[in-house]
């Protein structure tokens, strides 16, 4: 078993192949347990979940509608202690040329600089975080 952990910085750019998203800005947040992605217009329609992912810096990302048939509802506690009920999806994320399964909660991050947060649940066992570094995975892309 390979126990070698990659060193990741405080921010990076990642790919979500199943969502057709490339070089999306992420913030590494060891204070957050779950990972989350910025989206709008989240609604259940019958047995499906629909939403739009938004980030004006990525034209292919802006306003694109996604439909999920496999999703969960989860409670997320914010840093100020309030509990919010959110939808969660499972997808694939690529960092350091390796693809991982990730669970992302869907939330409005309008007021946040990064459209995606990577939390401890995803980072644990895979990465060590060096807050002095940036784009460690992205800088290795061909």
Backbone bond lengths (Angstrom), bond angles and torsions (degrees), N, CA, C in turn:
res aa  C-N    CA-C-N  psi(-1)  N-CA   C-N-CA  omega(-1)  CA-C   N-CA-C  phi
1 X - - - 1.456 - - 1.522 109.79 -
2 X 1.340 116.07 130.85 1.463 121.19 -179.78 1.518 109.43 -84.16
3 X 1.322 116.59 113.48 1.459 120.60 -179.84 1.526 111.53 -102.99
4 X 1.314 117.18 9.97 1.461 121.88 179.89 1.527 110.20 -68.18
5 X 1.331 116.89 117.43 1.456 121.23 178.81 1.522 109.32 -93.88
6 X 1.322 115.95 138.46 1.462 121.81 176.30 1.524 108.69 -80.34
7 X 1.321 116.16 148.08 1.463 120.29 175.18 1.522 107.67 -92.81
8 X 1.336 114.69 122.46 1.456 121.68 -179.50 1.526 107.49 -114.87
9 X 1.308 116.57 147.57 1.465 120.96 179.42 1.515 112.18 -87.60
10 X 1.327 115.73 -167.48 1.471 119.69 -178.11 1.520 112.64 -77.28
11 X 1.351 117.09 -20.33 1.465 121.89 175.71 1.518 108.45 -141.34
12 X 1.338 115.95 161.57 1.462 120.31 177.40 1.524 108.25 -161.86
13 X 1.319 115.57 -178.90 1.463 122.85 174.43 1.521 105.99 -127.00
14 X 1.337 116.45 129.93 1.461 121.06 -173.94 1.518 110.88 -129.66
15 X 1.328 115.05 169.54 1.466 121.54 178.36 1.520 109.62 -116.84
16 X 1.337 115.21 142.68 1.462 123.55 172.28 1.521 106.12 -123.03
17 X 1.330 116.65 87.89 1.469 121.60 -173.72 1.528 112.45 -58.75
18 X 1.330 117.86 -42.20 1.468 120.47 -177.96 1.529 112.18 -66.91
19 X 1.328 116.58 -20.99 1.466 121.61 179.24 1.529 111.32 -101.95
20 X 1.334 116.90 3.45 1.473 122.81 -178.28 1.530 111.94 56.54
21 X 1.322 116.71 39.95 1.458 121.87 179.69 1.523 109.43 -117.99
22 X 1.333 116.64 128.49 1.457 120.30 179.15 1.525 110.84 -126.73
23 X 1.312 114.72 148.74 1.466 122.85 177.43 1.529 112.50 52.24
24 X 1.333 115.13 46.78 1.463 121.40 179.84 1.531 109.31 -88.60
25 X 1.324 116.10 132.75 1.460 121.90 -179.21 1.530 111.26 -67.32
26 X 1.330 115.65 131.56 1.455 121.48 175.63 1.525 109.74 -128.68
27 X 1.316 114.79 149.68 1.459 121.67 173.39 1.519 107.13 -110.65
28 X 1.304 116.41 132.31 1.456 122.05 177.32 1.525 106.57 -85.50
29 X 1.328 116.72 121.15 1.459 120.80 -173.73 1.520 110.18 -128.09
30 X 1.336 116.13 93.77 1.460 120.23 -178.72 1.526 111.49 -72.35
31 X 1.328 117.35 -10.55 1.458 121.09 176.05 1.522 112.24 -82.69
32 X 1.327 116.58 -17.03 1.469 120.99 -179.84 1.523 109.16 -96.73
33 X 1.322 117.37 136.53 1.456 120.46 177.11 1.532 109.84 -77.82
34 X 1.321 116.72 -49.38 1.467 120.94 -177.22 1.523 111.41 -95.38
35 X 1.309 116.24 160.89 1.460 122.86 173.82 1.524 107.43 -97.06
36 X 1.328 116.42 149.28 1.463 118.56 -178.88 1.519 111.02 -141.34
37 X 1.339 114.89 156.87 1.451 122.38 179.13 1.527 108.59 -128.54
38 X 1.307 115.71 141.70 1.459 122.56 -178.34 1.520 110.74 -74.89
39 X 1.307 116.66 126.48 1.462 119.14 175.32 1.515 111.06 -153.51
40 X 1.320 114.45 166.79 1.464 123.74 -177.86 1.514 109.29 -131.64
41 X 1.322 115.06 171.34 1.470 121.63 174.47 1.531 111.04 51.31
42 X 1.314 116.75 47.09 1.466 121.48 -179.89 1.520 107.92 -82.74
43 X 1.328 117.00 122.25 1.462 119.35 178.56 1.519 111.22 -156.12
44 X 1.331 113.42 148.57 1.452 119.76 174.19 1.525 108.25 -88.78
45 X 1.314 115.40 129.90 1.462 121.68 176.72 1.524 106.07 -124.69
46 X 1.327 115.81 103.98 1.459 119.85 -174.52 1.516 109.78 63.79
47 X 1.331 115.88 -123.22 1.470 121.78 -179.87 1.528 112.27 -96.97
48 X 1.344 116.68 14.34 1.461 120.50 -176.03 1.528 111.24 -121.67
49 X 1.335 114.13 154.74 1.454 121.76 174.80 1.522 107.49 -109.24
50 X 1.323 116.43 128.31 1.466 121.18 177.67 1.519 108.89 -116.02
51 X 1.350 115.60 145.13 1.461 119.85 175.19 1.527 108.97 -160.46
52 X 1.322 114.49 168.56 1.466 121.99 175.50 1.524 107.32 -125.71
53 X 1.326 115.39 130.04 1.452 120.68 175.74 1.520 108.31 -91.69
54 X 1.325 117.40 136.85 1.464 121.37 -175.72 1.518 112.03 -128.58
55 X 1.318 116.13 135.95 1.458 123.63 167.82 1.519 106.85 -165.37
56 X 1.311 117.56 107.72 1.465 120.71 -174.66 1.531 114.85 -59.89
57 X 1.327 118.32 -18.60 1.466 119.32 -180.00 1.525 112.71 -80.91
58 X 1.333 117.25 -8.69 1.465 120.94 179.38 1.520 109.02 -124.66
59 X 1.338 118.88 96.97 1.466 121.57 -175.47 1.525 114.15 -54.68
60 X 1.337 118.30 -36.34 1.463 119.95 -179.53 1.529 111.31 -72.38
61 X 1.316 117.00 -13.60 1.457 124.11 -176.48 1.525 111.37 -91.92
62 X 1.294 117.16 -29.36 1.461 122.81 -169.28 1.530 113.48 -73.40
63 X 1.320 115.76 116.13 1.454 121.24 172.91 1.520 116.03 77.46
64 X 1.299 117.77 -0.05 1.459 121.22 -178.42 1.524 109.99 -65.12
65 X 1.337 117.03 128.96 1.461 121.31 -177.67 1.528 110.42 -90.28
66 X 1.325 115.92 133.32 1.453 122.46 178.03 1.515 109.70 -122.50
67 X 1.328 115.62 146.82 1.453 122.50 177.87 1.525 108.25 -125.40
68 X 1.321 115.99 131.80 1.464 121.93 179.72 1.519 109.32 -124.07
69 X 1.331 115.92 136.10 1.461 120.33 174.96 1.523 110.53 -100.95
70 X 1.323 116.56 -19.12 1.455 122.07 -179.77 1.524 108.38 -113.58
71 X 1.319 117.08 104.91 1.462 121.28 -178.86 1.522 109.10 -151.73
72 X 1.324 115.38 165.34 1.462 121.57 179.60 1.518 109.13 -127.77
73 X 1.322 115.24 168.57 1.460 121.77 171.67 1.513 105.69 -118.54
74 X 1.337 116.69 132.24 1.456 120.53 -175.08 1.523 110.53 -138.51
75 X 1.319 116.86 157.34 1.469 122.33 176.08 1.527 108.10 -98.28
76 X 1.329 116.13 130.44 1.458 121.92 179.90 1.524 108.35 -122.13
77 X 1.343 115.74 127.26 1.466 120.31 178.57 1.520 108.94 -95.32
78 X 1.331 116.57 125.32 1.469 120.89 -179.86 1.521 110.16 -80.29
79 X 1.326 115.78 171.65 1.462 121.02 -178.18 1.532 111.67 -63.34
80 X 1.347 117.12 -24.00 1.467 118.58 178.57 1.533 112.39 -90.46
81 X 1.337 116.68 6.14 1.451 121.10 173.66 1.521 116.11 93.73
82 X 1.327 118.17 -7.15 1.461 119.32 179.04 1.523 110.19 -78.02
83 X 1.327 115.72 144.82 1.462 121.35 -179.55 1.522 108.53 -102.91
84 X 1.324 115.16 131.22 1.455 121.79 -179.39 1.525 108.27 -122.17
85 X 1.326 116.97 136.96 1.461 121.36 176.33 1.529 107.32 -88.57
86 X 1.324 116.69 126.81 1.465 121.48 -178.27 1.520 111.06 -132.42
87 X 1.315 114.47 156.07 1.460 120.83 170.28 1.522 107.69 -82.30
88 X 1.333 115.80 151.36 1.461 121.26 178.34 1.525 108.86 -135.35
89 X 1.330 115.28 140.33 1.468 121.74 177.72 1.520 108.94 -123.41
90 X 1.321 115.74 157.99 1.474 121.13 172.98 1.519 107.37 -110.92
91 X 1.323 115.54 134.90 1.459 120.78 178.82 1.523 108.40 -149.25
92 X 1.313 116.84 -169.75 1.467 121.32 179.53 1.521 109.87 -116.05
93 X 1.341 115.12 139.80 1.459 123.01 178.80 1.515 107.75 -124.77
94 X 1.341 116.91 140.92 1.468 120.86 178.14 1.524 109.62 -115.91
95 X 1.341 114.33 123.15 1.464 124.27 174.99 1.517 107.38 -135.58
96 X 1.317 117.16 143.08 1.463 121.96 178.37 1.528 110.79 50.94
97 X 1.327 116.04 39.00 1.465 123.37 176.98 1.531 112.75 60.88
98 X 1.332 116.85 24.20 1.461 121.45 176.64 1.527 108.57 -128.68
99 X 1.329 115.59 137.78 1.463 120.57 -178.49 1.527 110.38 -99.69
100 X 1.332 115.10 133.90 1.462 122.91 -178.82 1.527 108.84 -126.23
101 X 1.333 116.02 153.63 1.462 121.22 169.64 1.527 106.95 -81.18
102 X 1.333 116.60 138.58 1.468 120.93 178.92 1.525 109.23 -139.06
103 X 1.327 115.14 143.39 1.459 121.15 171.55 1.518 107.30 -100.96
104 X 1.328 116.02 127.62 1.462 122.18 -179.96 1.522 109.04 -119.09
105 X 1.332 116.75 130.17 1.454 118.61 170.43 1.524 106.94 -84.90
106 X 1.322 116.23 148.86 1.454 122.00 -178.85 1.518 108.52 -97.79
107 X 1.339 116.25 126.02 1.463 119.05 -179.77 1.512 110.67 -152.45
108 X 1.310 115.13 157.01 1.458 120.65 175.57 1.519 108.14 -79.82
109 X 1.317 116.01 120.23 1.458 121.15 179.09 1.531 109.06 -118.65
110 X 1.324 116.84 36.39 1.469 122.28 -178.72 1.518 112.77 -49.93
111 X 1.329 115.18 -42.53 1.466 119.84 -174.40 1.524 112.73 -89.02
112 X 1.329 116.89 6.79 1.458 120.46 -177.82 1.526 110.97 -105.10
113 X 1.322 115.71 149.18 1.461 121.20 -177.44 1.523 112.10 -74.95
114 X 1.330 117.43 -31.77 1.457 121.47 -177.01 1.522 110.14 -109.78
115 X 1.331 117.59 132.04 1.460 120.13 -178.67 1.533 113.77 -73.38
116 X 1.327 116.99 -14.88 1.469 120.23 -177.69 1.522 109.99 -136.19
117 X 1.338 114.86 135.98 1.460 121.87 171.74 1.509 107.79 -111.49
118 X 1.328 116.71 134.72 1.462 121.27 172.45 1.523 107.34 -105.23
119 X 1.333 116.00 117.04 1.454 121.51 -176.36 1.517 113.69 -98.73
120 X 1.330 114.38 179.84 1.479 122.16 -175.07 1.514 113.96 -59.06
121 X 1.323 117.76 -37.52 1.464 120.27 -177.29 1.533 110.45 -57.71
122 X 1.342 117.17 -38.71 1.458 120.93 178.24 1.531 111.69 -80.34
123 X 1.321 117.77 -41.76 1.474 122.43 -174.21 1.527 113.06 -70.18
124 X 1.329 116.90 -32.80 1.460 122.81 -172.44 1.531 112.53 -56.39
125 X 1.328 115.75 126.13 1.457 121.79 177.23 1.518 114.57 85.46
126 X 1.349 116.83 -11.60 1.467 120.63 -177.74 1.525 113.73 -111.75
127 X 1.336 116.08 -33.74 1.461 120.00 -170.56 1.522 112.28 -136.31
128 X 1.325 114.78 150.53 1.457 123.28 166.18 1.520 105.30 -109.99
129 X 1.332 117.47 138.84 1.458 121.31 -175.92 1.521 110.61 -102.98
130 X 1.337 116.24 125.61 1.459 122.98 173.33 1.525 106.80 -113.68
131 X 1.332 118.27 104.93 1.458 120.97 -174.74 1.529 114.96 -65.98
132 X 1.331 117.81 -9.42 1.470 120.06 177.25 1.529 111.56 -81.51
133 X 1.336 117.49 -14.25 1.461 121.21 -174.10 1.525 111.98 -101.73
134 X 1.349 115.18 158.98 1.459 122.93 175.67 1.522 108.75 -140.18
135 X 1.341 116.07 149.17 1.471 123.32 170.14 1.529 114.34 52.84
136 X 1.316 117.23 38.25 1.471 120.81 -179.70 1.544 111.79 -61.13
137 X 1.310 117.92 -43.20 1.452 122.02 179.12 1.528 110.48 -72.78
138 X 1.326 116.65 -48.38 1.460 122.60 -177.55 1.535 111.54 -58.34
139 X 1.336 117.06 -40.49 1.472 121.13 -178.17 1.528 112.80 -67.15
140 X 1.328 117.55 -16.04 1.471 120.86 178.33 1.528 113.09 -92.91
141 X 1.349 116.33 -6.11 1.471 119.12 -179.08 1.525 109.78 -68.05
142 X 1.357 116.19 142.35 1.467 118.79 179.34 1.524 112.06 -67.03
